[in-house]
């Protein structure tokens, strides 16, 4: 940038000095011509004495009838005629810059070779540009040094970040940083903190998942061993049924773990699309009907009107399935689970009521934690159902509220606070 500016400024300065020098030479021509208006006639001996070959200017004076009465020196290429005012006169391939003025008794002309004028003007212009050309390298070196000094804190921060790995997430040092770099370091520290929290959450999730899978897999091995040792058909049938239940439980744990992983904040953002919540709830409940029938329970579904939400179909389906499955699982066999889809003051809402033991208010926040199980109730669960529900709801900008059901069980209400665009 400095080089470009220097070239532009040098070019502009060069042209301006050339123009000013040309104007100054024209001014000298006029002044010399005007100063000779009252000069008397000069004889030949005086003219020879005044002649000087080193003089760039040539002065000629004619009478009105064209007789030459004075010339600074004899020159065969001198202009033989005068054009009043400033003019460029071509004589034998040479250009003269002339200024002529007429008086009542004579014509005075002052001439100068144009090549000499241009040479002198170019020398003056170059002398004016040389200081700028000398200063440019010094300014460039100074700018380079100042830039290096200004960027050294940023280079230090970059080197410190480069030297780190996923295990070293302590905040970056903020001491001695200029004000311009501090916001960047603060943002990096915030990112490192969030990254650390995400890694801690993932490690805790993997640890809990491994613990949860260990128990059913161990149980499956024991049940398989019991099947091998069954003494008769009745014991073998019972062992097969127990093994099938264990496989179903392990499969459900794996399915819920995968659903929870897909709904994590750091997972791939869902592809949002307009979805009819009523139709989605009908399809999701239909998948849970076989389990409800196995317990003698039934669903009461109110989802007649189309309720449009903007969301991701797979995630919302997992949310509804877990709510319906939990409602059936924790309700007494043969009970009824009510699901309702409606618009509450313009907000799409899903409401699920069961006939189970409910959840005391003091535990309603903890039940959203992963792998948390309440001590009450005889049903076995993974502790992941409501965690999946909350995670999916948060990704869709929805709010989950737990309350008491009029039938004595638990009411879960999911409100999609952001209407579809």
N, C-alpha and C positions, 0 to 999 in steps of 0.2 A: 504494500500500500504506500509506504514511504517512497519507494522507487517510482511508482506510478505518479504520485503527487509531484515528486521532484521533476519528472519528465514534463508533466503538464505545465508546472510553474516555470521551468526553464524555457520551454517553448514559447509560452506567453510573454515572459520577460524578454526573450531574444527578439521577438517580433515587435514588442513595444519600444525597445531601445533602438531597433533599426528605424522604426517610423519616426521616433523623436530625433534621432541623429539626422535623418533626411530633412526633417523640418528645420533643424538648426542650420544645416548647410544652405538651405534655401534662404533662410533669414540672413545669413552672411552675404550671399550673393546680392540680395536686395540692398543691404546696408552699404556694401562697397559701391554698387552702381549709383545709389542716391548721393553718396558722399562726393562723387566726382562730377556732379551736375555743374558746379561753379568753377571747375578746373580750367585754367587758360590753356592756350595751345602750347604743346611741348615740342621743341625742335628735335631733330634726329639724334644729335649728340646727347641730349638729356635722356631721350628714350633708350639709347644704348646703355647708358649708365644705370638706368633703372631695371634693365632686363636681368632676370634671374631664373636660370633653368630649374632651380629647386622649388620655385613658387608654383603651387598647384593651380592657382587661379590665373586666368588670362583675361586681361582687360583690353578692350578695343573701343576706340572712339572714332566716329565718322561725322563728317559734316552732313548737312541735310541733302547735299547733292551727291553723297556717296564717297567723298574723298576721305581716306584714312588719315587721321591727324595724330593718332597715338596707338601704340600696342606695347604691352609689357615686354614681349619678345617675339621675334619672327618665328612663325610656325606655319608650315605649308598645309597642315591639316586643321587650321583654325577656321571656325565658321566665318564665311564671307558675307553673311547677311544677318540681319537682326530681326527677331520676332519679339515684339513688345511683350513684357511680362515674363513669366516663367515658361520655359519650353525645353523640349528635348530635340536637339538638332543632330542629324546624322551627316557626318562628313567623312568620306572615304572609309567606310566600315567602322568608324568610331562614333560613339554617342557622346554628345556634350550636353551638360545641363547649363542652360543660359538664363540670364535675367537681363532684359533690355529696357531702357527708359529713354524717352525722347524729351529734350529741352527745346527752347525756342531756336537754338543755334546748332544743336548737335544731337547725335544718338550715341548713348553709352551702353556697352554690353560687357557683362562679366560672365565668363564661362569657366566650367570645371569639367574634366573628364568624368563621365558617369562611373566608369570602372574604379577610379580613385575614390569617389564618394562611397561606393558600395564596400570597398576594402576597408576604409576607415570606419564606416558604420558597423561592419561585421566585427572588427577588432574591438570596438567599444561595447558591442552587445556581448561578445564572449567574455570580456573582462567583468561584466555585470553578472554573468551566469556562473563563473568559476567559483565564487564563494558558496553558492548553493550546492554545487556539485561536491565541494569539499565537506560541507556540513551533513549531506545525506548519509554517508557511511557512519559518521559519528552518531547521528540520530538513530540509525538502524541498530547500531551496537547498543546504544542506551535503551532502546525499546526492547531489544532481545533480553538484556539484563533485567530490566524491570518486569518483563513478562515471566521470566524464570523465577524471580523473587516472589511475584504475586501467586504463581501457580505451585510453588513448592509445598504449601500446606495441603493443596489438593492432591499433589503427587504422593505426599506422605499418607494421606487417608487412603488413596487407591492402593498403595503398597501394603498397607495394613489389612485392607479387605482381601486383597489377593492372597495374602499369606494365611488366611483363615480357612477352616473347613467346617463341615456341618456340626462338629463337636465343640467348636470354639465360637460361642454366640454372645460373649460379653459385649457390652456397649463400647463403642469407639470413644477414644479420649477426645474431649471437647476443649481442653485447655490450649491456649495459644493459637486458636484459629481465628482468622478474620471474620468479620460479620457476614461477608458474602458466602462463606463456606459453612458457617454454622447451621443454616437451615438444611443443607444437604446431609450433614452428619446427624442432625436430629432425626431426619427422615430415615436414614439408614439404621439408626439405633431403634427406631420404632419398628422397622421391618425385621431386624434381628430379634426383637422381643416377640413379635407375632410369630416368626418362624420357630423360635424356641418353644412357644406355647403349642404350636401345631405339632412339632416333633414330640413334645411330652405327651400330647393327647394321643398321637399315633402309637407311641410306645406303650402307653397305658391300655389303649384299645387292643393291641396285639397281645399284651400280657393277659388281659381279661379274657380275650377270645380263646387263647390257648388254654387257660384254666377252665373255661366253660366247655370246651370241646373234650378236655381230658376226661371229665366225669362220664359223659355219655359213651365215649369210646371204650372206656374201661368197663362200663356196664354192658356194652355190646359183647365184649370178650367174655365176660362172666356168663351172660345169657347164652352165648354160643356154646360155651363149655357145658352149661346145664342141659342144652339140647342134645349134645353128644352123649351125656350120661343118663338121659331119660330112660327109666327101666321099662316103661310100657307106652302104649299109644296115647293114653290120657295125659300122662306127664309130658310126652313129646308135643302133643297139641298145645298144652299150656305154655311150654317153653317157646314154641314157634310164635304164639300170640304175643308173649312177652318180648321176644326178639323183634317182632314187627313194630310193636309200640316204641321200642328203643330206637329202631331205625327211623321211624317217623319223627321222633323227638330230635335226633341228631340232624336229620334233614331240615327240620324247621329252624334249628339253631343256625345252620349254615346259610339258609335262605335269609334269615333276619340279619345275620352278619353282613352278607352281601348287600342287602337293602340299606343297611346303616352306612356301609362304606360308600355307596353311591350317593347318599344324601349328605355326606360330610361337606363342610364349607370349602375345603380345598379340592373337592372333586371337580370333574368337568362340568361347566355350567350347563344347566338343562336347556333344552330347546323348547322355549315357551310357545304355546299356540292356544287359540281359543278352544275351550273344552266345555261340553255340556256336563255340568257336575251331576245332574240327576241321572243321566244315562251312565256315566262312569260309576256312580254308586250302585246302580242296579247290576251292572256287570261284575263289580267287585264282590258284592254280597252273594251273587249267584255262585261264585267260586267257594264261598264259605258255607253254603247251604249243606253240603254233605257232612261236614263236621257237626253242624247244629243238629241235623237229623240223627246222627249217631248218639247224641245226648238227649234226644227227645225235645229239643228246643226249637223255636221257630222265630222268624223275623217278621216284624211289622214295618213296612217301608212306605213312607210318604214322599215320593219324588215324582210328582206328576207334571209339574211345569218345568220347562227348560230354564236352567240357571247357568249362565255362561260365566266361566272364570278363565283367566289366562294362566296356563301352567304347563307342567310336564306330565304327560299321561302316566308314565311308569311310576313316577314318584307318588302322584296322587292316588294311584291304584294301591300301592303299598300302604299308604296312610289309611285308606278306608278298610283294607283287609285286616290290618292290625287292630283297628278299633273294633271291627265286627268280631274278630277272633277273640280278643280280650273280653268283650262283652259276653260272648257265649261261654268262654272258658271259666270265667269267675262268677257266672250266674248258676243257680242250682239247676240240675237237669230237669228238663220239661218246662223251663221258664220261657219268657218272651223278651226279645230284644227289639227295641223300637229305634228306627233310623228315620230321620227327617231332613229333607233338603228344602230350604226356603230362603227368601230374601228378607233380611231384617233391616228396615230403613235403607234399602238399596245396597246392603252388604250381603254377598252370597255367604250362606252359613250351612254347615253340616252339624247335626245334633244327633248324639247316640245316647240312649238310656238303657241301662241294664237293671237286673234285679239282684245283683250281687251284694256283697257286704259293704261296698262303698270304700272311700278312702278318707280318713280323718283330715281335717284342714291342715294340721301341722305336718302331714306327710305329703301334701299335694305338690310341693316343689321337688321333693326328693325322688318321687316316682319317675321323673323324667330323666334321672341319671341312668347311665348304662349299667346293666346287670344288677340293678337294685330290685330286691324282692321284699315284699311285706311279709312279716311273720305270720299274720293272720291268713286263714284260707288254706284249704288242703290241696289246691291245684298247683301243679308244677309249671313253672314258667321260666323263661330265659332272662327276664328283666330287660328286654330290648324293645318290646312293643311300643311303649309310650315314648321311649328315646327316639325311635324311628319317626313316630308321629310328630314330635316336636321339631326334629331336624328337617323333615320335609316341609312342615308348615313354615319354618323360618326362611327356607329358601324360596318360598312362594309369597312371602310377605304376609302370612296368615298368623292368627293369634289363637292359641289353644287355652281354653279355660275349663277347669274341673269344678264341678258343683254337685250338690245332692240331687238325685233323681226323685221325682214325685213318688215313684214306686218303692223307694227305700234304697235303691242302689246308687250307682255313679252316673252322672251326666257329664258327657264330654262335648264341648261346643267348639268347633273350628270356624273362625270368622275370617274370611278373606277381605282384609280391610281395604285393599286396593282394587277397585272395580276394574274390569278389563278395559284396555285402551280401545 
